[in-house]
Amino acid sequence: MPLRADTIAKDYVKDVGVFADIFNYYIYGGRQVILPEQLTERDSTKIALLYGADSAVVPVQKFRDVQKLYVAMTDGKMEYILYCAENQAEIHYAMPVKNNLYDALEYAGQV
């Protein structure tokens, strides 16, 4: 069975060096601000308990492609930043909604 394009992309982006390069390019114009050794793999599984018909609880499990924690020191204080990547082989206009759901589940877990 051949690998799907999204599986190949997910495995590629999971590499800490590649992951750091992607965010350094898009956020910092290619400057090496995020170093691979500052990244820690995070569990990308999220579970939401949604209410369905008659207030029945319906569990939904979602998976982000890649999620890493970035720990940096600025002004002598520790900052924690969560970077995530979601790969797609084709244009999908609902991707902002999908990413917003992932973010909301992450915020809910932090609360």
N, C-alpha and C positions, 0 to 999 in steps of 0.2 A: 504494500500500500504506500503510495507516494506521500511525502509530508506536505501539508497545506502551507500556503504562503505565510499565513499568520503564525503558524507554529515555528517556522524557520525564523521569522522576524522576531518573535518573542524570545527564542533561544539566543539570537544574536544580541538583542538589546539587554538581555540579562547580564551579560559580561560587564563588570564594573568599569572597565576602561572605556568601552563603547558607550555605556550609559553616561559616564562623566563627560565624554567628548560631545555627545548630543546636547546636553544641557549647557555646557561651556560655549558651544557654538551659537545656540539660539538665544541664550540669556546674556552671555558676556562677550559676544562677538569673537569668539575663538580664544580669548584669554583663558589660561589654565587656572581657574579659580576653584572649581570643584575637583578635588583629587580622589582617585579611586579608593585610596585607603581610608577616606573619610565617609565612605558609603557603607551602609549595613543593609543586608537583605531584610525585607519585611514580608510578613504573611499577607498576601494580596486577597485573601478570602474575606468576604463581608457577608453577614447574615442580617436580613431585615425581617421583622415580624409585622407583616401587613395585615390589615383587617379586611376580610372579605364579606360575603353575604352573611347576614344575621350576626355580625360582629365576630365571626369565626376568625381565629388567628391563622394566617397562611404564611408559613416561613418561606423566604426567598433567599437563595444563595447566589452571590455575585462574585466574579473573579476579575480583578484587574490584571493586565498582562504583566507588568513589572512595577514594583513599589520598593523604594529604597529610602532609608533615613540618612540625611546629611547632617553631620555635626560640625559646627564651625565656631571659632572663637572670634568675636568682634568686640572691640573696646573692653577686653578683659572679661566679657560675659559670654556664656555658652548660649548658642542659638541652635535650635533643632528645626530642620526643614524637611518636609516630606515631599519627595519628587516621585511622580508616577508617570508611566508611559503606557499608552494604549495604541497598539498597532492596528492598521487596517490596510488591506491590499487594494480596496476600491473605495470610492467616495461613498460615504454613508451620512446623510444629512441629519440623522438622529444622534450622531456621536456626541454633540454638546449635551444633550439630555442624558445620555448614558454616563458621561463623565460627571455631570452634576449629581446624578444619583450616587455614584461612587464617593464623591466628595461629601455629600450629605450623610452617608453611612459612616464615613470616617469621623466627621464632626460629632455624630451621635455617639460613637464609641468613646470619644474624648470627653464628652459631657458626663 
